Structure formats: structure tokens, C-alpha cells
Amino acid sequence: MTHGKSVEMRKTARMALVSLVLVGAGLGVTACQSDKDIDITKLGMDVENPQTLYDQGLANMKAGNFNEAARKFEAVDKQNPFTEWGRKALVMSTFVKYRQNRNDEAIANGNRYLKQYPNSDDSAYVQYLVGMSYSKQIADVTQDQKAAGMTIAAMTNLVKTYPNSPYVDDAQAKIRFARDQLAGKEMQIGRYYLERKEYLAAIQRFRNVVETYPNTNQIEEALARLTEAYYAMGIVEEAQTAAAILGRNYPDSQWYADSYKLLHSGGVEPRENKSSWISKAAGKLIGT
């Protein structure tokens, strides 16, 4: 078959397909006329020009029509896998879904991109979007903190894999926030046990904050609660050590003032025992 005949047959087949689609959509003519993009995205036709769809996606996104933008980028991604247009559309699809708070879909898209294009120019940005999608799901400390852990993992991967990317500073800020949330969760549980005089269980939670999350906003209270719990158990030397380290690092803290008052009421003062686990863990604290 000659090239000319082959082209002619393809044209004829395409015209026949269009005719069939239009006949099948006859009952929806009014709807079609009200939707400018339906001939491209909703008739199930092959689109040979991905740039057209991609540009339409950008235009819709600029206009604030994120639902339509998502459809355009998804169409490019589906119809042009493992091509440059497909790659670019997958980046934009990840971004649009992140903006729409479709966080699980954004994460799935982003992870697929990173698996397919780990060394592309956009990989750091996509890793950042994955981390941000987890970060947006971090709940109050009274709730499960799985998203905080996933944020730390995603953003740590960004910092380690793409250390020169412009997203590193914000990634580190998100890591600090997520760590503070995890420490806050430990504090919440520790306070629960402390209120019920379950001192050993409370100490374990406060200890975890000191050893695992030393440079978070929770550390002052954790040391004060350790002072309180150990003192209540009669383990005065450990209470003194916790208070001494609290005072050395945060001398103007209200938590230290309260801890000092508690010990002083029993005739003792803060004093560090260098062999205590608290003293050893204190090396991680700023100013120690």
C-alpha cells in the first residue's frame, strides 16, 4: 500500500470515528455547546497534539479553574506516557492536586514521578510537593501524628537528595514543625499518665521527648515534668538533675521557676548527677 493511500485511509477512519461519536452524543448537543473543551477531553478521541492540552491546562490553572486544569494535565499524562510532554504534565498534575487539597492523589502522582524521573530538573520540586502534601495533613496533637512522621521522611529525603535545591530551607522548617508535633503528642500522653499518678509510664514519654526531640518547643516542659514525676516517686536525685539541666538551658523559663519551687519546698535544690541518663541526654540541648 502506498503512503498516499495509507494517509487517506487514516483520514477516512478518523472521519468515520468522529461521525460515530457525534451521532452517539446527539442527545447531548446542548451540553456540548456550553462546554468549550468537550471536543478534546470528553469524547474519548485520540489527541495528537499534547502541547495544546498542556497549554489549555496552564490557561485553566491561571484562570483559577483547577478542576479543568487537572483534567487537561491528566489527559496529557495518560495519552503520552514516558514522553517530555507526559513528564511535564505529571509535574503540573501533582501541583494542581496539591493546590486542590487532594493530598493523597498529589502524593501518589509525585511518587510515581520520582520513580520514573529521579534525576530530572523537576525532581526536587516534586519531592517538595510530596512533603508539603503530607505536611498539610498534620493534625492537632490530640490526634494521630502519622502525617507528621511522613512529612519528616519526605522532607529529609529532599534535604539529603537535593541539598542545593531552593526548597531546602522550607523543608527544614517543615521538619522542625513536624518534630514538634511528634514531641507534643508524647507530652500529651505523658501528662495523661502523670495526672493519673502512673509515674513510670509518664517518665517514659517525657524521656522520649528529651532523647528524641531535644530541640523542640516541648523540651522545657518535658524536663519540668520529669522533675515533677521523679520527685513524686521519691527519686530526688533524678528530679534534681532534670531541674538543674532545665535551669542551665532555660534559666528564665517559668517551667524552671516551678521546678525550683517544687524542690525547694522539700528542702533540696537543683543539682546535676553526671551519671544520670538525663545528664547524658543533655548534650543534645542547645547551650549544654
C-alpha positions as CSV (number, residue, x, y, z in Angstrom):
1,M,0.0,0.0,0.0
2,T,1.4,3.4,-1.0
3,H,2.0,6.1,1.6
4,G,-0.7,8.3,0.0
5,K,-3.3,5.6,0.3
6,S,-2.3,4.9,3.9
7,V,-2.8,8.6,4.9
8,E,-6.1,8.7,3.0
9,M,-7.4,5.6,4.8
10,R,-6.4,7.1,8.2
11,K,-8.2,10.3,7.4
12,T,-11.3,8.3,6.4
13,A,-11.2,6.2,9.5
14,R,-10.9,9.3,11.7
15,M,-13.8,11.0,9.9
16,A,-15.9,7.8,10.5
17,L,-15.0,7.8,14.2
18,V,-15.9,11.4,14.6
19,S,-19.3,10.8,12.9
20,L,-20.0,7.9,15.2
21,V,-19.1,9.9,18.3
22,L,-21.3,12.8,17.2
23,V,-24.2,10.5,16.5
24,G,-23.8,8.8,19.8
25,A,-23.7,12.2,21.5
26,G,-26.7,13.6,19.7
27,L,-28.8,13.8,22.9
28,G,-26.1,16.0,24.5
29,V,-25.7,18.6,21.8
30,T,-26.8,21.4,24.1
31,A,-24.4,20.4,26.8
32,C,-21.6,20.2,24.2
33,Q,-22.2,23.7,23.0
34,S,-21.9,25.0,26.6
35,D,-18.6,23.3,27.2
36,K,-15.8,24.6,25.0
37,D,-13.4,21.8,25.9
38,I,-15.7,18.9,25.4
39,D,-14.5,18.0,21.9
40,I,-11.0,17.4,23.3
41,T,-11.4,15.9,26.8
42,K,-14.8,14.2,26.9
43,L,-15.3,12.5,23.6
44,G,-12.7,9.8,24.2
45,M,-10.8,10.8,21.0
46,D,-7.0,10.4,20.4
47,V,-5.3,13.8,20.8
48,E,-2.2,14.0,18.7
49,N,-1.0,17.4,20.0
50,P,-0.2,17.2,23.7
51,Q,1.0,20.8,23.7
52,T,-2.5,22.0,23.0
53,L,-3.8,20.2,26.0
54,Y,-0.9,21.2,28.2
55,D,-1.3,24.9,27.3
56,Q,-5.0,24.6,28.0
57,G,-4.2,23.2,31.4
58,L,-1.9,26.1,32.1
59,A,-4.6,28.6,31.0
60,N,-7.2,27.0,33.1
61,M,-4.9,27.0,36.1
62,K,-4.1,30.7,35.6
63,A,-7.8,31.4,35.5
64,G,-8.3,29.5,38.8
65,N,-10.2,26.6,37.1
66,F,-8.2,23.9,38.8
67,N,-10.7,21.1,38.1
68,E,-10.4,21.6,34.3
69,A,-6.6,22.1,34.6
70,A,-6.4,18.8,36.3
71,R,-8.3,17.1,33.6
72,K,-6.1,18.6,30.9
73,F,-2.9,17.5,32.6
74,E,-4.2,14.0,33.3
75,A,-5.1,13.7,29.7
76,V,-1.6,14.5,28.6
77,D,-0.2,12.2,31.1
78,K,-2.4,9.3,30.0
79,Q,-2.0,9.8,26.3
80,N,1.7,10.5,26.3
81,P,3.4,8.3,28.9
82,F,7.2,8.5,29.2
83,T,7.4,11.5,26.9
84,E,8.6,15.0,27.7
85,W,5.0,16.3,27.5
86,G,3.8,13.5,29.7
87,R,6.6,14.2,32.2
88,K,5.8,17.9,32.4
89,A,2.1,17.2,32.7
90,L,2.7,14.9,35.6
91,V,4.6,17.7,37.4
92,M,1.7,20.1,36.9
93,S,-0.9,17.4,37.8
94,T,0.9,16.9,41.1
95,F,0.9,20.6,41.8
96,V,-2.8,21.1,40.9
97,K,-3.9,18.3,43.1
98,Y,-1.8,19.7,45.9
99,R,-3.5,23.1,45.5
100,Q,-6.9,21.3,45.5
101,N,-6.1,19.6,48.8
102,R,-6.3,16.2,47.0
103,N,-3.2,15.4,49.0
104,D,-3.3,11.6,48.7
105,E,-3.5,11.9,44.9
106,A,-0.8,14.5,44.8
107,I,1.5,12.2,46.8
108,A,0.7,9.2,44.5
109,N,1.4,11.3,41.5
110,G,4.6,12.7,43.0
111,N,6.0,9.3,44.0
112,R,5.2,8.0,40.5
113,Y,7.1,10.9,39.0
114,L,10.1,10.4,41.3
115,K,10.2,6.7,40.4
116,Q,10.2,7.4,36.7
117,Y,12.3,10.6,36.6
118,P,14.5,10.6,39.8
119,N,17.2,12.8,38.2
120,S,15.2,15.3,36.3
121,D,15.3,19.1,36.8
122,D,11.9,19.0,38.5
123,S,12.6,16.1,40.8
124,A,13.4,18.3,43.8
125,Y,10.3,20.3,43.3
126,V,8.1,17.2,43.1
127,Q,9.7,15.8,46.2
128,Y,8.9,19.1,47.9
129,L,5.3,18.8,46.8
130,V,5.1,15.3,48.2
131,G,6.4,16.6,51.6
132,M,4.0,19.6,51.5
133,S,1.1,17.3,50.8
134,Y,1.9,15.3,53.9
135,S,2.5,18.5,55.9
136,K,-0.9,19.8,55.1
137,Q,-2.4,16.7,56.7
138,I,-0.7,17.1,60.0
139,A,-3.4,17.1,62.7
140,D,-3.7,18.6,66.2
141,V,-1.5,16.8,68.7
142,T,-4.6,15.2,70.2
143,Q,-5.0,13.2,67.0
144,D,-2.8,10.6,65.2
145,Q,0.5,12.1,64.0
146,K,1.3,9.7,61.2
147,A,1.3,12.6,58.7
148,A,4.0,14.3,60.8
149,G,6.2,11.3,60.5
150,M,5.7,11.1,56.8
151,T,6.4,14.8,56.4
152,I,9.8,14.3,58.2
153,A,10.6,11.3,55.9
154,A,9.7,13.2,52.7
155,M,11.4,16.4,53.6
156,T,14.5,14.7,55.0
157,N,14.8,12.9,51.6
158,L,14.6,16.2,49.9
159,V,17.3,17.7,52.0
160,K,19.6,14.7,51.6
161,T,19.0,14.0,47.9
162,Y,18.7,17.6,46.6
163,P,20.9,19.6,49.1
164,N,21.3,22.6,46.7
165,S,17.6,23.0,45.8
166,P,15.8,26.2,46.7
167,Y,13.3,24.2,48.8
168,V,15.8,23.0,51.4
169,D,15.2,25.9,53.9
170,D,11.4,25.5,53.9
171,A,11.8,21.7,54.0
172,Q,13.9,22.0,57.2
173,A,11.3,24.3,58.7
174,K,8.6,21.7,58.0
175,I,10.7,19.1,59.6
176,R,11.1,21.2,62.7
177,F,7.3,21.7,62.9
178,A,6.6,18.0,62.4
179,R,9.1,17.0,65.1
180,D,7.5,19.5,67.4
181,Q,4.1,17.9,66.7
182,L,5.5,14.4,67.5
183,A,7.0,15.7,70.7
184,G,3.7,17.4,71.5
185,K,2.0,14.1,71.1
186,E,4.4,12.4,73.5
187,M,3.8,15.2,76.0
188,Q,0.1,14.9,75.8
189,I,0.3,11.2,76.6
190,G,2.8,11.8,79.3
191,R,0.6,14.4,81.0
192,Y,-2.3,11.9,80.8
193,Y,-0.3,9.3,82.8
194,L,1.1,11.9,85.2
195,E,-2.4,13.1,86.1
196,R,-3.3,9.5,87.0
197,K,-0.1,9.1,89.0
198,E,1.2,6.4,86.6
199,Y,4.7,7.9,87.0
200,L,6.8,5.3,85.2
201,A,4.6,5.5,82.1
202,A,4.7,9.3,82.2
203,I,8.5,9.4,82.7
204,Q,9.0,7.1,79.6
205,R,7.1,9.6,77.5
206,F,8.9,12.7,78.8
207,R,12.2,10.8,78.4
208,N,11.4,10.2,74.8
209,V,11.0,13.9,74.3
210,V,14.4,14.7,75.9
211,E,16.2,12.0,74.0
212,T,14.5,12.1,70.6
213,Y,13.2,15.7,70.3
214,P,15.6,17.7,72.4
215,N,15.5,20.9,70.3
216,T,11.7,21.3,70.1
217,N,9.3,23.7,71.9
218,Q,8.4,20.8,74.2
219,I,11.8,20.3,75.9
220,E,11.3,22.8,78.8
221,E,8.0,21.3,79.9
222,A,9.4,17.8,79.4
223,L,12.3,18.5,81.9
224,A,9.9,20.1,84.3
225,R,7.5,17.2,84.1
226,L,10.5,14.8,84.7
227,T,11.3,16.8,87.8
228,E,7.7,16.5,89.0
229,A,7.4,12.8,88.3
230,Y,10.7,11.7,89.8
231,Y,10.1,13.9,92.9
232,A,6.7,12.3,93.3
233,M,8.3,8.9,93.2
234,G,10.9,9.9,95.8
235,I,13.7,9.6,93.3
236,V,15.0,13.0,94.3
237,E,18.4,12.9,92.7
238,E,16.9,12.4,89.2
239,A,14.5,15.2,89.9
240,Q,17.4,17.5,90.9
241,T,19.2,16.6,87.7
242,A,16.3,17.4,85.5
243,A,15.8,20.7,87.2
244,A,19.5,21.6,87.0
245,I,19.6,21.0,83.3
246,L,16.4,22.9,82.8
247,G,17.8,25.8,84.7
248,R,21.1,25.8,82.9
249,N,19.5,25.9,79.5
250,Y,16.4,27.9,80.2
251,P,17.1,30.0,83.4
252,D,14.3,32.5,82.7
253,S,11.7,29.8,82.0
254,Q,8.5,29.6,84.1
255,W,8.9,25.8,84.0
256,Y,12.3,26.2,85.7
257,A,10.8,28.6,88.3
258,D,8.1,26.0,89.1
259,S,10.6,23.1,89.3
260,Y,12.9,25.1,91.6
261,K,9.9,25.9,93.8
262,L,8.9,22.3,94.0
263,L,12.3,21.1,95.0
264,H,12.8,23.9,97.4
265,S,9.6,23.0,99.2
266,G,11.2,19.7,100.0
267,G,14.5,21.3,101.2
268,V,16.6,20.5,98.2
269,E,17.8,22.4,95.2
270,P,18.6,21.6,91.5
271,R,21.9,19.6,91.3
272,E,23.2,17.6,88.4
273,N,24.2,14.0,88.7
274,K,26.6,13.4,85.8
275,S,25.9,9.7,85.7
276,S,22.1,10.2,85.1
277,W,20.6,9.4,81.7
278,I,19.2,13.0,81.8
279,S,22.7,14.4,82.0
280,K,23.9,12.3,79.2
281,A,21.0,13.2,77.0
282,A,21.5,16.9,77.8
283,G,24.4,17.0,75.4
284,K,21.9,17.4,72.6
285,L,20.4,20.5,74.1
286,I,21.4,24.0,72.9
287,G,23.6,25.7,75.5
288,T,24.6,22.4,77.2
